[in-house]
Amino acid sequence: MFTKILVALDGGPQHAQVLDLAASLAGPASRLHLLCVLDPAFALADDAPRAEHAEYPAADDQVHQAERLLATALDRLRERGIDGIGHHPAGEPAKVICDHARQHGCDLIVIGHRHLSRMERLLDRSVGQWTVDHAPCPVLVEVRDPTQPGSPSTSTRLRPPRLAE
């Protein structure tokens, strides 16, 4: 059983599925670390004065969006009796995910998959691939895309994946 599960959330179409998948793997003693990585170009220091937030509305908005996403996800976990904590650090997403897992001793990382086209993969680095390559623990990737026909909806209760025997 996994006791410290890092769940990377970005507010994209898969975030509810990623959260449900991680929750389905949590046991009674598990704690989920929900991580929403902020774009460093818009990030303000945690101790930045309130006036600085007013000067940079895009940064302030990014923090509020992350806080709302994490609060909603933590409420969903609490409804299911699962312990969780939210974090919204700034930085390069894949590096922050791996560093956070390492610093907090996580034994599993759960992430989504963006289903990029060939051209998009050439132009945009894959957070998932970098995470898989550099993670200090196993990485579970939710590949089902709720925007595609035939994929389970985000309201579907997901079961843990079956492992090959």
N, CA, C and O of each residue as an XYZ file, in Angstrom:
660
protein
N       0.851     -1.180      0.000
C       0.000      0.000      0.000
C       0.896      1.242      0.000
O       1.945      1.268      0.643
N       0.470      2.241     -0.715
C       1.215      3.495     -0.788
C       0.799      4.398      0.378
O      -0.389      4.529      0.673
N       1.773      5.013      1.031
C       1.444      5.874      2.169
C       1.590      7.357      1.860
O       0.869      8.178      2.427
N       2.513      7.713      0.969
C       2.688      9.115      0.567
C       2.606      9.181     -0.951
O       3.529      8.783     -1.661
N       1.484      9.692     -1.428
C       1.233      9.749     -2.866
C       1.229     11.207     -3.309
O       0.467     12.023     -2.790
N       2.083     11.523     -4.269
C       2.103     12.866     -4.842
C       1.164     12.873     -6.047
O       1.280     12.026     -6.932
N       0.244     13.818     -6.079
C      -0.725     13.930     -7.167
C      -0.523     15.284     -7.846
O      -0.788     16.329     -7.252
N      -0.053     15.258     -9.091
C       0.194     16.491     -9.836
C      -1.090     16.911    -10.550
O      -1.615     16.175    -11.385
N      -1.584     18.091    -10.214
C      -2.824     18.617    -10.796
C      -2.532     19.933    -11.502
O      -1.778     20.769    -11.006
N      -3.149     20.099    -12.681
C      -2.944     21.358    -13.404
C      -4.255     22.027    -13.799
O      -4.241     23.054    -14.478
N      -5.375     21.467    -13.389
C      -6.662     22.052    -13.736
C      -7.139     21.693    -15.126
O      -8.182     22.177    -15.565
N      -6.393     20.854    -15.828
C      -6.774     20.421    -17.170
C      -7.933     19.437    -17.134
O      -8.444     19.119    -16.061
N      -8.355     18.951    -18.305
C      -9.518     18.073    -18.381
C      -9.375     16.774    -17.588
O     -10.381     16.181    -17.200
N      -8.161     16.328    -17.344
C      -7.953     15.062    -16.637
C      -7.829     15.197    -15.131
O      -7.740     14.178    -14.445
N      -7.818     16.395    -14.588
C      -7.441     16.527    -13.176
C      -8.341     15.726    -12.241
O      -7.852     15.179    -11.252
N      -9.637     15.641    -12.524
C     -10.529     14.863    -11.654
C     -10.208     13.371    -11.743
O     -10.252     12.664    -10.737
N      -9.886     12.894    -12.944
C      -9.525     11.488    -13.103
C      -8.216     11.167    -12.395
O      -8.088     10.120    -11.760
N      -7.253     12.062    -12.503
C      -5.960     11.860    -11.843
C      -6.176     11.779    -10.335
O      -5.617     10.903     -9.674
N      -6.980     12.683     -9.791
C      -7.258     12.686     -8.356
C      -7.982     11.405     -7.942
O      -7.624     10.791     -6.937
N      -8.993     10.997     -8.708
C      -9.731      9.775     -8.384
C      -8.840      8.541     -8.442
O      -8.952      7.651     -7.599
N      -7.965      8.487     -9.426
C      -7.053      7.352     -9.537
C      -6.141      7.285     -8.316
O      -5.960      6.215     -7.735
N      -5.573      8.406     -7.931
C      -4.700      8.432     -6.750
C      -5.481      8.058     -5.492
O      -4.985      7.304     -4.655
N      -6.697      8.581     -5.357
C      -7.516      8.282     -4.182
C      -7.845      6.796     -4.100
O      -7.932      6.235     -3.008
N      -8.028      6.163     -5.252
C      -8.358      4.733     -5.254
C      -7.189      3.876     -4.774
O      -7.381      2.716     -4.408
N      -5.994      4.432     -4.774
C      -4.803      3.705     -4.325
C      -4.437      4.021     -2.879
O      -3.516      3.420     -2.325
N      -5.146      4.952     -2.274
C      -4.837      5.373     -0.907
C      -5.425      4.394      0.100
O      -6.558      3.934     -0.039
N      -4.633      4.091      1.103
C      -5.096      3.258      2.206
C      -5.424      4.124      3.409
O      -5.322      5.349      3.338
N      -5.819      3.499      4.516
C      -6.195      4.263      5.709
C      -5.075      5.149      6.259
O      -5.351      6.198      6.840
N      -3.832      4.745      6.086
C      -2.703      5.521      6.617
C      -2.061      6.419      5.562
O      -1.023      7.030      5.816
N      -2.668      6.500      4.388
C      -2.074      7.273      3.289
C      -2.312      8.768      3.449
O      -3.288      9.211      4.053
N      -1.391      9.515      2.890
C      -1.548     10.967      2.788
C      -1.228     11.357      1.353
O      -0.183     10.983      0.820
N      -2.130     12.109      0.728
C      -1.916     12.564     -0.637
C      -1.374     13.987     -0.622
O      -1.944     14.877      0.009
N      -0.268     14.186     -1.324
C       0.321     15.511     -1.498
C      -0.150     16.026     -2.854
O       0.323     15.565     -3.892
N      -1.077     16.978     -2.848
C      -1.588     17.548     -4.092
C      -0.688     18.707     -4.487
O      -0.415     19.605     -3.691
N      -0.237     18.669     -5.726
C       0.747     19.640     -6.191
C       0.232     20.333     -7.446
O      -0.076     19.681     -8.443
N       0.142     21.654     -7.391
C      -0.222     22.465     -8.550
C       0.933     23.437     -8.763
O       1.088     24.403     -8.015
N       1.738     23.179     -9.781
C       2.966     23.951     -9.998
C       2.645     25.250    -10.739
O       1.999     25.242    -11.787
N       3.107     26.355    -10.174
C       2.877     27.671    -10.760
C       3.954     27.998    -11.788
O       5.105     27.582    -11.656
N       3.567     28.741    -12.801
C       4.508     29.214    -13.809
C       5.457     30.210    -13.149
O       5.006     31.217    -12.603
N       6.764     29.947    -13.191
C       7.700     30.845    -12.502
C       7.716     32.265    -13.074
O       8.128     33.201    -12.388
N       7.277     32.431    -14.309
C       7.254     33.768    -14.912
C       6.233     34.673    -14.228
O       6.356     35.897    -14.269
N       5.218     34.064    -13.597
C       4.165     34.845    -12.948
C       4.159     34.688    -11.438
O       3.304     35.265    -10.766
N       5.081     33.930    -10.894
C       5.050     33.618     -9.468
C       5.597     34.763     -8.624
O       6.551     35.445     -8.999
N       4.967     34.946     -7.487
C       5.447     35.897     -6.488
C       5.968     35.098     -5.304
O       5.511     33.983     -5.053
N       6.906     35.653     -4.590
C       7.426     34.991     -3.395
C       6.304     34.832     -2.375
O       5.408     35.671     -2.289
N       6.363     33.741     -1.599
C       5.342     33.492     -0.581
C       5.216     34.654      0.403
O       4.127     34.934      0.903
N       6.324     35.322      0.676
C       6.312     36.415      1.646
C       6.186     37.794      0.980
O       6.455     38.819      1.606
N       5.774     37.805     -0.293
C       5.619     39.085     -1.002
C       4.517     39.910     -0.342
O       3.473     39.368      0.023
N       4.740     41.210     -0.186
C       3.707     42.062      0.415
C       2.440     42.068     -0.442
O       2.496     41.903     -1.660
N       1.310     42.260      0.214
C       0.009     42.253     -0.471
C      -0.012     43.288     -1.604
O      -0.636     43.050     -2.637
N       0.649     44.412     -1.430
C       0.674     45.455     -2.464
C       1.323     44.941     -3.741
O       0.931     45.332     -4.841
N       2.306     44.073     -3.600
C       2.975     43.518     -4.779
C       2.015     42.628     -5.575
O       2.093     42.558     -6.801
N       1.116     41.955     -4.866
C       0.116     41.132     -5.551
C      -0.782     42.010     -6.420
O      -1.161     41.621     -7.525
N      -1.116     43.186     -5.917
C      -1.969     44.101     -6.682
C      -1.254     44.619     -7.924
O      -1.891     44.890     -8.941
N       0.064     44.757     -7.846
C       0.839     45.241     -8.991
C       0.962     44.195    -10.092
O       1.188     44.539    -11.252
N       0.819     42.946     -9.746
C       0.974     41.845    -10.705
C      -0.277     40.966    -10.687
O      -0.258     39.868    -10.131
N      -1.367     41.450    -11.298
C      -2.625     40.706    -11.229
C      -2.544     39.308    -11.843
O      -3.240     38.403    -11.383
N      -1.716     39.109    -12.868
C      -1.602     37.770    -13.466
C      -1.017     36.787    -12.458
O      -1.451     35.638    -12.380
N      -0.039     37.238    -11.693
C       0.562     36.384    -10.668
C      -0.447     36.092     -9.568
O      -0.576     34.952     -9.121
N      -1.153     37.114     -9.139
C      -2.160     36.949     -8.093
C      -3.257     35.998     -8.556
O      -3.707     35.144     -7.791
N      -3.689     36.143     -9.809
C      -4.725     35.275    -10.368
C      -4.251     33.825    -10.425
O      -5.015     32.910    -10.120
N      -3.003     33.615    -10.811
C      -2.463     32.257    -10.893
C      -2.468     31.586     -9.512
O      -2.819     30.412     -9.388
N      -2.081     32.329     -8.494
C      -2.078     31.788     -7.130
C      -3.499     31.449     -6.701
O      -3.735     30.380     -6.139
N      -4.452     32.350     -6.959
C      -5.847     32.097     -6.568
C      -6.421     30.886     -7.295
O      -7.136     30.087     -6.689
N      -6.122     30.737     -8.584
C      -6.600     29.569     -9.327
C      -6.035     28.284     -8.736
O      -6.763     27.304     -8.574
N      -4.755     28.280     -8.415
C      -4.130     27.097     -7.819
C      -4.748     26.791     -6.459
O      -5.020     25.632     -6.148
N      -4.971     27.819     -5.654
C      -5.570     27.616     -4.336
C      -6.982     27.062     -4.444
O      -7.365     26.190     -3.664
N      -7.771     27.563     -5.412
C      -9.134     27.051     -5.614
C      -9.106     25.594     -6.063
O      -9.864     24.767     -5.557
N      -8.225     25.284     -7.020
C      -8.099     23.908     -7.506
C      -7.738     22.969     -6.361
O      -8.346     21.910     -6.206
N      -6.755     23.356     -5.563
C      -6.321     22.513     -4.451
C      -7.409     22.390     -3.387
O      -7.615     21.303     -2.848
N      -8.106     23.476     -3.074
C      -9.172     23.429     -2.070
C     -10.291     22.488     -2.504
O     -10.793     21.703     -1.700
N     -10.682     22.567     -3.771
C     -11.728     21.678     -4.292
C     -11.278     20.223     -4.232
O     -12.043     19.348     -3.824
N     -10.041     19.965     -4.636
C      -9.513     18.596     -4.616
C      -9.409     18.071     -3.187
O      -9.738     16.913     -2.928
N      -8.957     18.907     -2.261
C      -8.860     18.480     -0.861
C     -10.238     18.194     -0.277
O     -10.386     17.268      0.520
N     -11.254     18.974     -0.661
C     -12.627     18.702     -0.223
C     -13.087     17.337     -0.724
O     -13.711     16.582      0.021
N     -12.784     17.016     -1.977
C     -13.164     15.702     -2.533
C     -12.504     14.575     -1.754
O     -13.124     13.544     -1.489
N     -11.240     14.779     -1.389
C     -10.548     13.754     -0.603
C     -11.175     13.612      0.779
O     -11.399     12.494      1.244
N     -11.458     14.730      1.440
C     -12.054     14.692      2.783
C     -13.394     13.971      2.765
O     -13.711     13.229      3.695
N     -14.190     14.184      1.708
C     -15.480     13.500      1.586
C     -15.303     11.988      1.561
O     -16.204     11.245      1.952
N     -14.150     11.537      1.105
C     -13.867     10.102      1.020
C     -13.031      9.617      2.205
O     -12.620      8.457      2.247
N     -12.783     10.506      3.160
C     -12.026     10.122      4.346
C     -10.537      9.955      4.106
O      -9.873      9.191      4.806
N     -10.008     10.674      3.113
C      -8.591     10.560      2.757
C      -7.864     11.831      3.177
O      -8.327     12.942      2.919
N      -6.721     11.650      3.828
C      -5.901     12.770      4.285
C      -5.122     13.355      3.113
O      -4.567     12.619      2.297
N      -5.084     14.670      3.036
C      -4.336     15.316      1.962
C      -3.824     16.679      2.373
O      -4.304     17.287      3.330
N      -2.841     17.141      1.631
C      -2.275     18.471      1.840
C      -1.978     19.066      0.464
O      -1.546     18.353     -0.442
N      -2.206     20.360      0.309
C      -1.988     21.015     -0.978
C      -0.735     21.870     -0.982
O      -0.382     22.486      0.023
N      -0.074     21.900     -2.117
C       1.136     22.699     -2.307
C       1.041     23.389     -3.669
O       0.547     22.793     -4.627
N       1.509     24.639     -3.767
C       1.547     25.307     -5.073
C       2.860     26.067     -5.251
O       2.872     27.297     -5.281
N       3.958     25.332     -5.368
C       5.257     25.969     -5.605
C       5.384     26.416     -7.058
O       4.629     25.974     -7.924
N       6.332     27.284     -7.310
C       6.606     27.745     -8.675
C       7.845     27.044     -9.206
O       8.745     26.682     -8.448
N       7.877     26.858    -10.517
C       9.062     26.285    -11.139
C       8.736     25.489    -12.378
O       7.606     25.503    -12.864
N       9.734     24.797    -12.882
C       9.576     23.900    -14.029
C       8.800     22.681    -13.527
O       9.296     21.969    -12.653
N       7.580     22.413    -14.059
C       6.712     21.395    -13.475
C       7.361     20.031    -13.213
O       7.257     19.512    -12.102
N       8.016     19.453    -14.195
C       8.575     18.109    -14.002
C       9.631     18.097    -12.904
O       9.663     17.185    -12.079
N      10.479     19.094    -12.894
C      11.530     19.165    -11.866
C      10.919     19.364    -10.485
O      11.344     18.727     -9.521
N       9.928     20.239    -10.381
C       9.266     20.483     -9.098
C       8.586     19.207     -8.609
O       8.663     18.883     -7.424
N       7.925     18.481     -9.505
C       7.258     17.230     -9.128
C       8.274     16.249     -8.547
O       8.057     15.700     -7.467
N       9.370     16.028     -9.252
C      10.387     15.073     -8.788
C      11.049     15.543     -7.495
O      11.259     14.744     -6.582
N      11.377     16.822     -7.410
C      11.997     17.358     -6.194
C      11.062     17.230     -4.995
O      11.491     16.857     -3.903
N       9.792     17.539     -5.201
C       8.815     17.461     -4.116
C       8.672     16.010     -3.637
O       8.642     15.748     -2.435
N       8.584     15.082     -4.579
C       8.472     13.663     -4.213
C       9.685     13.227     -3.401
O       9.553     12.497     -2.418
N      10.839     13.668     -3.808
C      12.083     13.319     -3.105
C      12.103     13.936     -1.701
O      12.402     13.249     -0.724
N      11.787     15.222     -1.605
C      11.838     15.932     -0.319
C      10.836     15.399      0.693
O      11.098     15.414      1.896
N       9.693     14.931      0.214
C       8.639     14.475      1.118
C       8.578     12.954      1.239
O       7.681     12.423      1.894
N       9.509     12.260      0.622
C       9.553     10.802      0.738
C       8.343     10.100      0.142
O       7.893      9.082      0.668
N       7.816     10.636     -0.950
C       6.644     10.024     -1.588
C       7.019      8.679     -2.192
O       8.120      8.505     -2.715
N       6.089      7.727     -2.114
C       6.364      6.411     -2.683
C       5.607      6.158     -3.983
O       5.685      5.062     -4.537
N       4.871      7.161     -4.477
C       4.192      7.076     -5.770
C       3.882      8.489     -6.246
O       3.542      9.366     -5.451
N       4.002      8.696     -7.552
C       3.589      9.946     -8.198
C       2.484      9.586     -9.187
O       2.627      8.641     -9.962
N       1.383     10.337     -9.164
C       0.293     10.140    -10.122
C       0.164     11.428    -10.932
O      -0.001     12.513    -10.374
N       0.242     11.291    -12.260
C       0.173     12.443    -13.163
C      -0.791     12.145    -14.302
O      -1.186     10.998    -14.510
N      -1.161     13.176    -15.029
C      -1.977     13.022    -16.227
C      -1.101     13.004    -17.469
O       0.123     13.117    -17.399
N      -1.768     12.857    -18.606
C      -1.082     12.809    -19.898
C      -1.839     13.722    -20.849
O      -3.065     13.646    -20.935
N      -1.123     14.587    -21.566
C      -1.776     15.619    -22.385
C      -2.128     15.212    -23.808
O      -2.777     15.994    -24.502
N      -1.748     14.068    -24.268
C      -2.098     13.611    -25.622
C      -1.699     14.635    -26.685
O      -2.550     15.154    -27.407
N      -0.423     14.916    -26.774
C       0.083     15.879    -27.752
C       0.209     15.253    -29.138
O       0.436     14.051    -29.272
N       0.061     16.077    -30.152
C       0.308     15.626    -31.520
C       1.816     15.491    -31.723
O       2.601     15.907    -30.870
N       2.215     14.913    -32.845
C       3.656     14.786    -33.121
C       4.346     16.145    -33.123
O       5.420     16.306    -32.543
N       3.730     17.108    -33.769
C       4.322     18.442    -33.843
C       4.411     19.068    -32.449
O       5.430     19.664    -32.098
N       3.356     18.934    -31.664
C       3.378     19.490    -30.308
C       4.468     18.829    -29.463
O       5.120     19.498    -28.661
N       4.667     17.529    -29.639
C       5.724     16.832    -28.888
C       7.103     17.340    -29.276
O       8.002     17.395    -28.436
N       7.280     17.712    -30.536
C       8.566     18.250    -30.972
C       8.829     19.637    -30.383
O       9.965     19.982    -30.058
N       7.757     20.427    -30.249
C       7.901     21.807    -29.800
C       7.788     21.984    -28.289
O       8.297     22.960    -27.737
N       7.133     21.056    -27.629
C       6.832     21.207    -26.207
C       7.359     20.003    -25.435
O       6.978     18.864    -25.707
N       8.228     20.262    -24.482
C       8.772     19.161    -23.691
C       7.670     18.469    -22.907
O       6.739     19.118    -22.429
N       7.772     17.178    -22.776
C       6.785     16.399    -22.047
C       7.120     16.378    -20.560
O       8.168     15.875    -20.153
N       6.222     16.926    -19.764
C       6.379     16.880    -18.316
C       6.339     15.432    -17.852
O       7.129     15.018    -17.003
N       5.411     14.666    -18.416
C       5.274     13.267    -18.028
C       6.522     12.454    -18.303
O       6.968     11.691    -17.447
N       7.088     12.608    -19.483
C       8.281     11.827    -19.829
C       9.453     12.193    -18.933
O      10.168     11.309    -18.460
N       9.661     13.480    -18.694
C      10.763     13.906    -17.835
C      10.555     13.369    -16.420
O      11.502     12.921    -15.773
N       9.308     13.416    -15.944
C       8.997     12.915    -14.603
C       9.293     11.429    -14.507
O       9.923     10.984    -13.548
N       8.847     10.657    -15.487
C       9.113      9.212    -15.489
C      10.614      8.950    -15.484
O      11.086      8.064    -14.772
N      11.360      9.706    -16.265
C      12.807      9.497    -16.377
C      13.585      9.891    -15.120
O      14.654      9.334    -14.872
N      13.081     10.831    -14.321
C      13.851     11.369    -13.196
C      13.221     11.158    -11.821
O      13.794     11.585    -10.819
N      12.085     10.526    -11.749
C      11.376     10.373    -10.476
C      12.127      9.468     -9.501
O      12.789      8.516     -9.915
N      12.022      9.768     -8.211
C      12.657      8.938     -7.196
C      11.796      7.747     -6.771
O      12.182      6.978     -5.890
N      10.633      7.600     -7.401
C       9.694      6.536     -7.040
C       8.873      6.180     -8.284
O       9.011      6.841     -9.313
N       8.020      5.148     -8.213
C       7.185      4.813     -9.372
C       6.256      5.968     -9.759
O       5.833      6.761     -8.918
N       5.954      6.035    -11.057
C       5.052      7.054    -11.592
C       3.897      6.345    -12.289
O       4.109      5.487    -13.146
N       2.681      6.709    -11.918
C       1.483      6.174    -12.551
C       0.894      7.289    -13.407
O       0.600      8.374    -12.906
N       0.723      7.018    -14.697
C       0.240      8.030    -15.633
C      -1.191      7.692    -16.042
O      -1.450      6.618    -16.585
N      -2.116      8.609    -15.780
C      -3.509      8.464    -16.222
C      -3.562      8.884    -17.683
O      -3.384     10.060    -18.001
N      -3.806      7.931    -18.570
C      -3.780      8.230    -20.003
C      -5.165      8.427    -20.597
O      -5.285      8.920    -21.719
N      -6.208      8.055    -19.878
C      -7.559      8.209    -20.422
C      -7.911      9.683    -20.530
O      -7.731     10.448    -19.582
N      -8.408     10.068    -21.681
C      -8.713     11.465    -21.979
C     -10.224     11.660    -21.939
O     -10.927     11.143    -22.806
N     -10.744     12.397    -20.950
C     -12.191     12.563    -20.833
C     -12.812     13.353    -21.973
O     -14.035     13.358    -22.113
N     -12.008     14.019    -22.790
C     -12.550     14.791    -23.907
C     -12.722     13.938    -25.159
O     -13.289     14.399    -26.150
N     -12.238     12.698    -25.122
C     -12.319     11.812    -26.281
C     -13.500     10.852    -26.136
O     -13.758     10.359    -25.038
N     -14.221     10.579    -27.231
C     -15.320      9.617    -27.179
C     -14.807      8.254    -26.716
O     -13.733      7.805    -27.118
N     -15.598      7.611    -25.863
C     -15.225      6.282    -25.389
C     -14.390      6.288    -24.128
O     -14.184      5.238    -23.520
N     -13.905      7.450    -23.723
C     -13.146      7.534    -22.474
C     -14.122      7.688    -21.322
O     -15.202      8.253    -21.494
N     -13.750      7.185    -20.137
C     -14.650      7.355    -19.002
C     -14.783      8.828    -18.644
O     -13.837      9.601    -18.797
N     -15.959      9.210    -18.167
C     -16.161     10.612    -17.791
C     -15.443     10.892    -16.479
O     -15.048      9.971    -15.763
N     -15.282     12.162    -16.176
C     -14.598     12.523    -14.933
C     -15.437     12.167    -13.718
O     -14.913     12.129    -12.605
N     -16.720     11.904    -13.900
C     -17.538     11.531    -12.753
C     -17.496     10.028    -12.492
O     -18.009      9.566    -11.473
N     -16.900      9.269    -13.386
C     -16.810      7.824    -13.212
C     -15.842      7.494    -12.092
O     -14.732      8.024    -12.043
N     -16.261      6.628    -11.202
C     -15.380      6.178    -10.112
C     -14.398      5.190    -10.706
O     -14.795      4.155    -11.242
N     -13.132      5.502    -10.614
C     -12.104      4.651    -11.199
C     -11.658      3.591    -10.218
O     -11.550      3.843     -9.018
N     -11.402      2.414    -10.730
C     -10.850      1.333     -9.917
C      -9.348      1.326    -10.090
O      -8.830      1.807    -11.098
N      -8.637      0.776     -9.095
C      -7.187      0.680     -9.259
C      -6.854     -0.182    -10.465
O      -7.598     -1.111    -10.779
N      -5.756      0.104    -11.145
C      -5.381     -0.718    -12.292
C      -5.024     -2.126    -11.840
O      -4.521     -2.327    -10.735
N      -5.288     -3.095    -12.705
C      -4.908     -4.477    -12.401
C      -3.462     -4.675    -12.802
O      -3.045     -4.310    -13.901
N      -2.725     -5.246    -11.910
C      -1.324     -5.517    -12.181
C      -1.194     -6.906    -12.772
O      -1.919     -7.823    -12.385
N      -0.277     -7.063    -13.702
C      -0.050     -8.371    -14.314
C       0.426     -9.345    -13.248
O       1.238     -9.004    -12.388
N      -0.092    -10.557    -13.322
C       0.309    -11.571    -12.331
C       1.447    -12.403    -12.836
O       1.912    -13.303    -12.136
